[in-house]
């Protein structure tokens, strides 16, 4: 068993499944509704636990919806280090292809109220950051560099903290729309750059060596959080010392489990997949 320390955003997601996205001003009846934790770091932590490993989450829970989020984060060791969270996200998922639309405050109202405990970092086999909660992310990354703990960044979008954070990152796992290219990230000190692009092959680059790993086709039911699950699985693979292509293949397969299941059942199905069931 490995320990993944996740630092970043937690949300409370109200997820509605619809036949088609509503037009502006329209009202539609949903086909299903669910309440679940969200946020890149929180979803990654849930995936780590479902995959049979230990997840420690440093996040902002607060008082208003914090108790709800903590209850929904069953199995994750969550520590509340800020106010302004968790925001409530409105998620709408289209039934026929799993495409989703999300409206959220993210970490716009976050204020840190605690410090990163170096003991959490030293006890981890890998640190996973989503770039939210910038002061906590930067503090954790600096402690990880001093302790020799590899740092994985979920680079979904540009955030101001990345100017200081990128030189401390060992693996930058980027979304298709992330604005910096692999050469630009290498120039900022990132040894391994991985880029996902939905169902297209995942590409990677390290020390002049590049590669591509296909993404298995799946029947999509809900794509919300698929990237978060992918990053959680990748962090586990990094902690286990898997080679790059093998780590990506495993993360692709785990994300595929998320995509073909709903917000209500993906955690249990990921655990079943891990156990071979």
C-alpha positions as CSV (number, residue, x, y, z in Angstrom):
1,X,0.0,0.0,0.0
2,X,1.3,3.5,-0.9
3,X,0.3,6.8,0.7
4,X,-0.7,9.6,-1.6
5,X,-0.9,13.1,-0.2
6,X,-3.4,15.2,-2.1
7,X,-3.5,19.0,-1.7
8,X,-6.2,21.1,-3.3
9,X,-9.9,21.6,-3.9
10,X,-12.9,19.9,-2.5
11,X,-16.4,20.7,-3.7
12,X,-19.9,19.4,-3.0
13,X,-21.3,18.4,-6.4
14,X,-25.0,18.4,-7.1
15,X,-25.1,16.3,-10.3
16,X,-28.1,16.1,-12.6
17,X,-28.5,13.8,-15.6
18,X,-30.5,15.2,-18.5
19,X,-31.5,14.0,-22.0
20,X,-30.2,17.2,-23.5
21,X,-28.6,20.4,-22.1
22,X,-31.3,23.0,-21.6
23,X,-31.5,26.1,-23.8
24,X,-31.1,29.5,-22.0
25,X,-34.1,30.3,-20.0
26,X,-35.6,26.7,-20.2
27,X,-36.5,24.3,-17.5
28,X,-36.0,20.6,-17.9
29,X,-36.7,17.6,-15.7
30,X,-33.6,15.6,-14.8
31,X,-33.4,11.9,-15.3
32,X,-31.4,11.4,-12.1
33,X,-29.7,13.4,-9.4
34,X,-26.9,12.7,-7.0
35,X,-24.9,14.5,-4.3
36,X,-21.2,13.7,-4.2
37,X,-17.8,15.2,-3.4
38,X,-16.0,16.9,-6.2
39,X,-12.9,18.9,-6.9
40,X,-9.7,17.5,-8.5
41,X,-7.8,16.7,-5.3
42,X,-10.8,15.2,-3.5
43,X,-11.8,13.0,-6.5
44,X,-8.2,11.9,-6.9
45,X,-8.1,11.0,-3.2
46,X,-11.3,9.0,-3.5
47,X,-9.8,7.1,-6.5
48,X,-6.6,6.4,-4.5
49,X,-8.7,4.8,-1.8
50,X,-10.8,2.8,-4.3
51,X,-7.6,1.5,-5.8
52,X,-6.6,0.1,-2.4
53,X,-4.2,2.7,-1.1
54,X,-4.1,5.4,1.5
55,X,-5.1,9.0,0.7
56,X,-4.5,12.0,2.9
57,X,-6.3,15.2,1.7
58,X,-5.3,18.7,2.7
59,X,-8.1,21.0,1.7
60,X,-10.6,23.6,2.8
61,X,-13.9,22.3,4.2
62,X,-15.2,25.1,6.4
63,X,-18.4,25.1,8.5
64,X,-21.3,25.6,6.1
65,X,-20.9,22.5,3.9
66,X,-17.8,21.0,5.4
67,X,-19.7,18.3,7.5
68,X,-21.5,17.2,4.3
69,X,-18.2,17.0,2.4
70,X,-16.4,15.1,5.2
71,X,-19.2,12.5,5.4
72,X,-19.1,12.0,1.6
73,X,-15.3,11.6,1.6
74,X,-15.6,8.2,3.3
75,X,-12.3,6.5,3.5
76,X,-10.2,9.6,2.8
77,X,-8.2,11.1,5.7
78,X,-9.2,14.8,5.2
79,X,-7.6,17.8,7.0
80,X,-9.3,21.2,7.0
81,X,-6.7,24.0,6.5
82,X,-8.8,26.9,5.2
83,X,-12.1,28.7,5.0
84,X,-14.1,29.5,1.8
85,X,-14.8,25.9,1.1
86,X,-16.2,23.6,0.0
87,X,-18.1,25.4,-2.8
88,X,-21.2,23.8,-4.2
89,X,-20.8,22.9,-7.9
90,X,-23.7,22.5,-10.2
91,X,-23.0,19.6,-12.6
92,X,-25.2,18.7,-15.6
93,X,-24.5,15.5,-17.4
94,X,-25.9,14.6,-20.8
95,X,-27.2,11.0,-20.8
96,X,-26.4,10.0,-24.3
97,X,-22.6,10.6,-24.2
98,X,-21.7,11.5,-20.7
99,X,-20.7,15.1,-21.6
100,X,-20.9,17.5,-18.7
101,X,-21.2,21.2,-17.9
102,X,-20.0,22.5,-14.5
103,X,-20.6,25.8,-12.7
104,X,-18.5,26.4,-9.6
105,X,-16.8,29.0,-7.5
106,X,-13.8,26.7,-7.2
107,X,-11.3,28.1,-4.7
108,X,-12.1,31.8,-5.4
109,X,-13.0,32.5,-1.7
110,X,-10.3,30.4,-0.1
111,X,-8.3,31.7,2.8
112,X,-5.7,29.5,4.5
113,X,-6.2,29.1,8.2
114,X,-3.6,26.3,8.9
115,X,-0.2,25.2,7.8
116,X,1.0,22.1,6.0
117,X,2.3,19.6,8.6
118,X,5.7,18.3,7.4
119,X,4.9,15.0,8.9
120,X,2.2,14.4,6.3
121,X,4.6,15.1,3.6
122,X,7.4,12.9,5.0
123,X,4.9,10.0,5.4
124,X,3.8,10.2,1.8
125,X,5.1,8.2,-1.1
126,X,4.0,10.9,-3.6
127,X,2.4,14.4,-3.4
128,X,-0.4,15.2,-5.8
129,X,-1.3,18.9,-6.3
130,X,-4.2,20.3,-8.4
131,X,-2.9,23.9,-8.3
132,X,-5.9,25.2,-6.2
133,X,-5.3,26.5,-2.7
134,X,-2.0,28.0,-3.9
135,X,-0.3,28.8,-0.6
136,X,-0.9,25.2,0.7
137,X,0.3,23.7,-2.6
138,X,3.5,25.7,-2.7
139,X,4.3,24.9,1.0
140,X,3.7,21.2,0.5
141,X,5.8,21.1,-2.7
142,X,8.7,22.8,-0.9
143,X,8.5,20.3,1.9
144,X,8.3,17.4,-0.6
145,X,11.4,18.6,-2.4
146,X,13.3,18.7,0.8
147,X,12.1,15.3,1.8
148,X,12.7,13.7,-1.6
149,X,9.0,13.0,-2.2
150,X,8.0,13.1,-5.9
151,X,5.5,15.8,-6.8
152,X,2.8,15.3,-9.4
153,X,0.9,18.3,-10.7
154,X,-2.6,18.0,-12.2
155,X,-2.2,20.9,-14.6
156,X,-5.8,21.4,-15.8
157,X,-5.5,25.2,-16.3
158,X,-3.0,28.0,-15.6
159,X,-3.0,29.4,-12.1
160,X,-0.7,32.2,-10.7
161,X,1.0,29.9,-8.2
162,X,2.5,27.8,-11.1
163,X,5.2,30.3,-11.7
164,X,6.7,29.4,-8.3
165,X,5.4,25.8,-8.3
166,X,6.6,24.4,-11.6
167,X,10.3,24.2,-10.6
168,X,9.3,21.9,-7.8
169,X,7.3,19.5,-9.9
170,X,8.5,16.1,-11.1
171,X,5.6,15.2,-13.2
172,X,3.3,17.7,-14.9
173,X,0.1,15.9,-16.1
174,X,-1.5,18.5,-18.4
175,X,-5.0,18.8,-19.9
176,X,-5.2,19.4,-23.6
177,X,-5.9,23.1,-23.2
178,X,-3.0,23.8,-20.7
179,X,-1.2,26.8,-22.2
180,X,2.5,25.7,-21.9
181,X,4.0,23.1,-24.2
182,X,6.2,20.3,-23.1
183,X,9.4,22.1,-24.1
184,X,8.3,25.2,-22.2
185,X,7.5,23.0,-19.1
186,X,10.9,21.3,-19.4
187,X,12.5,24.7,-19.5
188,X,10.9,25.5,-16.2
189,X,12.4,22.5,-14.6
190,X,9.7,19.8,-15.0
191,X,11.4,16.4,-15.9
192,X,8.3,14.5,-17.1
193,X,5.4,16.1,-19.0
194,X,2.3,14.1,-19.8
195,X,-0.7,15.5,-21.8
196,X,-4.2,14.0,-21.9
197,X,-6.7,14.8,-24.6
198,X,-9.9,13.0,-23.8
199,X,-10.3,9.9,-26.0
200,X,-7.1,10.7,-28.0
201,X,-3.8,9.1,-27.1
202,X,-1.9,10.4,-24.1
203,X,1.5,11.8,-25.0
204,X,4.6,12.1,-22.8
205,X,8.0,13.6,-22.9
206,X,11.1,13.2,-20.8
207,X,14.8,14.0,-21.5
208,X,14.2,14.1,-25.2
209,X,12.3,10.8,-25.3
210,X,8.7,11.0,-26.3
211,X,5.8,8.5,-26.4
212,X,2.1,8.0,-27.0
213,X,-0.3,5.7,-25.2
214,X,-3.7,4.9,-26.7
215,X,-6.9,5.4,-24.6
216,X,-9.2,2.4,-24.7
217,X,-12.7,3.2,-26.1
218,X,-15.5,3.0,-23.6
219,X,-19.2,3.7,-23.6
220,X,-19.4,7.0,-21.7
221,X,-22.1,7.6,-19.1
222,X,-20.5,10.4,-17.1
223,X,-17.2,12.2,-17.9
224,X,-17.3,14.5,-14.8
225,X,-14.1,13.9,-12.7
226,X,-12.6,11.4,-15.1
227,X,-9.4,13.4,-15.3
228,X,-9.3,13.6,-11.5
229,X,-9.5,9.8,-11.3
230,X,-6.8,9.6,-14.0
231,X,-4.5,11.8,-11.9
232,X,-5.1,9.8,-8.7
233,X,-4.2,6.6,-10.5
234,X,-1.1,8.2,-12.0
235,X,0.0,9.3,-8.6
236,X,-0.3,5.7,-7.3
237,X,1.6,4.5,-10.3
238,X,4.4,7.0,-9.7
239,X,4.6,5.9,-6.1
240,X,4.8,2.3,-7.2
241,X,7.7,3.1,-9.5
242,X,5.9,2.0,-12.7
243,X,7.6,3.0,-16.0
244,X,6.0,5.9,-17.8
245,X,4.0,4.0,-20.5
246,X,2.8,1.4,-17.9
247,X,1.7,4.1,-15.5
248,X,-0.3,5.9,-18.2
249,X,-1.9,2.7,-19.4
250,X,-3.0,2.0,-15.8
251,X,-4.3,5.5,-15.3
252,X,-6.2,5.3,-18.6
253,X,-7.9,2.1,-17.5
254,X,-8.9,3.6,-14.1
255,X,-10.3,6.7,-15.8
256,X,-12.3,4.4,-18.2
257,X,-14.0,2.9,-15.2
258,X,-15.1,6.4,-14.1
259,X,-16.4,7.3,-17.5
260,X,-18.5,4.3,-17.9
261,X,-20.2,4.7,-14.5
262,X,-22.3,7.3,-12.8
263,X,-21.5,9.8,-10.0
264,X,-23.3,7.4,-7.6
265,X,-21.4,4.2,-8.4
266,X,-18.0,4.9,-9.8
267,X,-16.1,4.5,-6.5
268,X,-17.5,1.1,-5.8
269,X,-17.0,0.0,-9.4
270,X,-13.4,1.2,-9.4
271,X,-12.8,-0.9,-6.3
272,X,-14.4,-3.9,-8.0
273,X,-12.2,-3.3,-11.0
274,X,-9.1,-3.2,-8.9
275,X,-10.0,-6.5,-7.2
276,X,-10.6,-8.1,-10.6
277,X,-14.4,-8.3,-10.2
